[in-house]
């Protein structure tokens, strides 16, 4: 014989009006005022019981205040993380552009300087140019990461001769490898071998793999091989370098992960190259695979879809 309006706490919370909208309420959230300074969020479920005399309703209240507080905390943390990520990408993009512009000028004048410098000083010009190009690759990697995170990277997948790209990129790194005393081999068929992908991305990723192979190899050889079947093209970069520890293999595509860190760090790099390379290749329709053993070298493989022109 008691109505909800007779229950002061529920009436003040507006529960009666919520129930009047429907004879059956499932999952309405209602805020109940408990005391002058405390509120509870309650999940309300109401089932009519018309067979009872007089007819009545079964009212179930579940206090979900703690769940709603956790939900609010998670939402707030998510928004803060997204804002931090946006800020990081903005800083990354701005720094990349600001450094890249003067570096382009430096590299341009370096090539001019080589034409007039005395032979005994050519090695200094070579050192400046190699260091500048290493820095340029790092900046390009950072810019690619920023564009990937922002979803603004332009992908232009067109048929191109992978063999030509492989030979061009490999020839660029040959001198660096031979200066370290490494033998350098290119195994690519003379006939055209076309893939449908983004040539700029493929060249960039291959360049990073070759740079890594030379950097982590102190003796032995670097081999670049191009193989193709009916559906796929495989570009493999083999080295006889330090290899990758088995425990590290599952993490090599994580951001800023390197085999050596802190005071024990033995090689240069920012730990982003493989992360960005895999994401770029996947955006361009391919995959990046790795096989390695500690102390026995590594083999990275770019897998691309082969282009088959329509008859």
C-alpha positions in Angstrom: 0.0 0.0 0.0 3.0 2.3 -0.1 3.9 4.3 -3.2 7.4 5.4 -4.2 6.3 9.0 -3.6 5.9 8.0 0.1 9.6 7.0 0.3 11.2 10.4 0.7 14.7 9.4 -0.5 13.5 7.8 -3.7 11.0 10.6 -4.3 13.6 13.3 -4.0 15.8 11.4 -6.4 13.2 11.5 -9.1 12.6 7.8 -9.1 8.8 7.9 -9.3 8.8 10.1 -12.4 11.3 7.7 -14.1 9.0 4.8 -13.4 6.0 6.6 -14.7 7.5 6.7 -18.2 7.2 2.9 -18.5 5.5 0.0 -16.7 8.9 -1.8 -17.0 12.2 -0.2 -16.4 15.5 -1.9 -17.1 18.9 -0.3 -16.3 18.0 3.3 -15.6 20.7 5.1 -13.7 19.4 7.3 -10.9 21.4 9.5 -8.5 20.2 9.3 -4.9 21.0 11.9 -2.4 22.2 10.2 0.8 22.7 12.9 3.4 23.6 16.5 2.7 27.0 15.8 1.0 26.8 12.3 -0.4 25.3 11.0 -3.5 25.1 7.4 -4.8 24.5 6.3 -8.4 22.0 3.5 -8.5 21.0 1.1 -11.3 17.3 0.7 -11.2 15.3 -2.3 -12.5 11.6 -2.5 -12.2 9.3 -5.4 -13.1 5.5 -5.2 -12.8 3.7 -7.9 -10.9 0.2 -7.7 -12.1 -0.9 -11.1 -10.7 -0.5 -9.7 -7.2 -3.5 -8.2 -5.5 -3.3 -5.3 -5.4 -1.0 -5.1 -8.4 2.5 -4.0 -7.4 6.1 -3.7 -8.8 9.3 -5.4 -7.9 12.0 -2.8 -7.5 15.7 -3.7 -7.5 18.4 -1.1 -6.8 22.1 -1.8 -7.4 24.7 0.7 -6.1 27.1 1.3 -8.9 28.8 4.4 -7.5 32.3 2.8 -7.3 32.0 1.4 -10.9 31.1 4.9 -12.2 34.0 6.4 -10.4 36.4 3.9 -11.9 34.8 4.5 -15.3 35.3 8.3 -14.9 38.9 7.8 -13.8 39.6 5.6 -16.9 38.0 8.1 -19.2 40.0 10.9 -17.7 43.2 8.9 -18.0 42.4 8.0 -21.6 41.9 11.7 -22.5 45.1 12.7 -20.8 47.1 10.0 -22.6 45.6 11.1 -26.0 46.5 14.7 -25.2 50.0 13.6 -24.3 50.3 11.6 -27.5 49.1 14.6 -29.6 51.6 16.9 -27.9 54.4 14.4 -28.4 53.6 14.0 -32.1 53.4 17.8 -32.5 56.8 18.3 -30.9 58.3 15.5 -32.9 57.0 16.9 -36.2 58.1 20.4 -35.5 61.6 19.4 -34.4 62.0 17.1 -37.4 61.1 19.9 -39.8 63.2 22.5 -38.0 66.3 20.3 -38.0 65.8 18.8 -41.5 65.9 22.2 -43.3 69.4 23.3 -42.2 70.6 19.7 -42.6 69.6 19.6 -46.2 71.6 22.8 -46.8 74.7 21.2 -45.0 74.5 18.1 -47.2 74.1 20.2 -50.3 77.2 22.2 -49.6 79.1 19.1 -48.6 78.7 17.7 -52.1 80.0 21.0 -53.5 82.9 21.1 -51.1 84.1 17.6 -52.2 84.8 19.0 -55.7 87.4 21.5 -54.5 88.9 20.0 -51.4 92.4 18.7 -51.3 92.8 14.9 -51.5 94.2 14.7 -48.0 91.0 16.3 -46.6 88.4 14.2 -48.5 88.0 11.8 -45.7 86.7 14.7 -43.5 84.1 15.6 -46.1 83.1 12.0 -46.3 82.7 11.8 -42.6 80.5 14.9 -42.5 78.4 13.6 -45.3 77.9 10.1 -43.8 77.1 11.6 -40.4 74.6 14.0 -42.0 72.9 11.3 -44.0 72.6 9.2 -40.8 71.0 12.1 -39.1 68.7 12.6 -42.1 67.5 9.0 -41.9 66.8 9.4 -38.2 64.8 12.5 -38.9 62.9 10.8 -41.7 62.1 7.9 -39.4 60.8 10.3 -36.7 58.7 12.2 -39.3 57.2 8.9 -40.6 56.3 7.9 -37.1 54.6 11.2 -36.5 52.6 10.8 -39.7 51.7 7.2 -38.9 50.4 8.2 -35.5 48.4 11.1 -36.9 47.1 9.0 -39.7 48.3 11.5 -42.3 50.9 9.4 -44.2 50.3 9.4 -47.9 50.6 5.9 -49.5 51.0 5.7 -53.2 50.9 2.0 -54.3 52.0 1.7 -58.0 53.7 -1.1 -59.9 57.5 -0.7 -59.9 60.6 -2.8 -60.6 61.8 -4.0 -57.2 65.1 -5.3 -58.7 66.0 -1.8 -59.8 65.2 -0.3 -56.4 67.2 -3.0 -54.6 70.3 -2.4 -56.8 70.1 1.3 -56.4 69.7 1.2 -52.6 72.4 -1.5 -52.2 74.9 0.4 -54.3 74.5 3.4 -52.1 75.5 1.4 -49.0 78.3 -0.6 -50.7 81.1 1.9 -50.0 80.2 2.1 -46.3 80.2 -1.7 -45.9 83.6 -2.0 -47.8 85.1 0.7 -45.6 84.4 -1.5 -42.6 86.2 -4.4 -44.4 82.9 -6.2 -45.1 82.2 -8.1 -48.4 79.0 -6.9 -50.0 76.9 -9.0 -52.4 73.8 -8.2 -54.4 71.8 -11.1 -55.9 69.0 -9.7 -58.0 67.8 -11.0 -61.4 68.4 -8.9 -64.4 64.8 -9.2 -65.6 62.1 -6.9 -64.3 60.4 -8.1 -61.1 57.5 -5.8 -60.3 55.5 -5.3 -57.1 52.5 -3.3 -56.4 53.5 -1.1 -53.5 54.9 2.3 -52.5 58.4 2.4 -54.0 59.5 5.3 -51.7 58.5 3.3 -48.6 60.2 0.1 -49.8 63.4 2.0 -50.6 63.3 3.7 -47.2 62.8 0.5 -45.3 65.4 -1.4 -47.3 67.8 1.5 -46.6 67.2 1.2 -42.9 67.7 -2.6 -43.0 71.0 -2.2 -44.8 72.2 0.5 -42.5 71.4 -1.7 -39.5 73.1 -4.7 -41.1 76.3 -2.7 -41.6 76.1 -1.1 -38.2 75.8 -4.4 -36.3 78.3 -6.3 -38.4 82.1 -6.0 -37.7 83.4 -8.8 -39.9 82.0 -11.1 -42.6 79.5 -10.1 -45.2 76.3 -8.3 -46.1 74.1 -10.0 -48.7 71.0 -8.6 -50.4 68.9 -11.1 -52.3 65.8 -10.7 -54.4 63.6 -13.8 -54.9 60.1 -14.0 -56.4 57.4 -16.6 -56.9 54.0 -16.3 -58.6 52.4 -14.2 -55.8 55.1 -12.6 -53.7 58.5 -10.9 -53.9 61.0 -11.4 -51.1 63.8 -8.9 -50.5 66.2 -10.4 -48.0 69.0 -8.6 -46.1 71.5 -11.1 -44.6 74.4 -10.2 -42.3 77.0 -12.0 -40.2 76.8 -9.5 -37.3 76.1 -9.8 -33.6 72.5 -11.2 -34.1 69.6 -10.7 -31.8 69.1 -12.5 -28.5 66.2 -14.9 -28.5 64.5 -13.1 -25.6 64.6 -9.8 -27.5 63.2 -11.0 -30.8 59.5 -10.7 -29.7 60.2 -7.0 -28.7 62.3 -5.7 -31.6 59.3 -3.9 -33.2 58.5 -2.1 -29.9 59.4 1.6 -29.8 62.8 2.5 -28.4 63.8 -1.1 -27.8 67.5 -1.8 -28.4 69.8 -4.7 -27.6 72.1 -2.5 -25.5 71.1 0.4 -23.3 72.5 2.8 -20.8 76.2 2.7 -20.0 76.4 -0.7 -21.8 75.1 0.7 -25.1 77.4 -0.3 -27.9 75.7 1.0 -31.1 74.0 4.2 -32.2 70.3 4.5 -32.9 67.1 5.7 -31.4 65.2 2.4 -31.3 62.5 3.5 -33.7 63.8 2.2 -37.1 62.3 -1.3 -37.0 59.1 -0.1 -35.4 58.5 2.4 -38.1 59.8 0.1 -40.9 57.3 -2.7 -40.1 54.4 -0.2 -39.9 55.4 1.4 -43.1 55.7 -1.9 -45.0 52.3 -3.0 -43.7 50.7 0.3 -44.7 52.2 -0.3 -48.2 50.6 -3.8 -48.4 53.6 -5.9 -47.4 55.1 -7.5 -44.3 58.5 -7.5 -42.6 59.9 -10.8 -41.2 63.0 -11.5 -39.1 65.2 -14.6 -38.3 68.2 -14.2 -36.1 70.5 -16.0 -33.7 72.8 -14.3 -31.1 76.3 -14.2 -32.5 75.3 -15.7 -35.9 73.8 -12.7 -37.7 70.3 -11.8 -38.8 68.1 -12.0 -41.9 65.3 -9.5 -42.4 62.8 -10.1 -45.2 60.5 -7.6 -46.9 57.6 -9.5 -48.5 55.6 -7.6 -51.2 52.6 -8.6 -53.3 53.8 -9.3 -56.9 52.3 -7.2 -59.6 50.5 -9.2 -62.3 49.3 -7.0 -65.2 45.9 -7.9 -66.6 46.0 -9.6 -70.0 
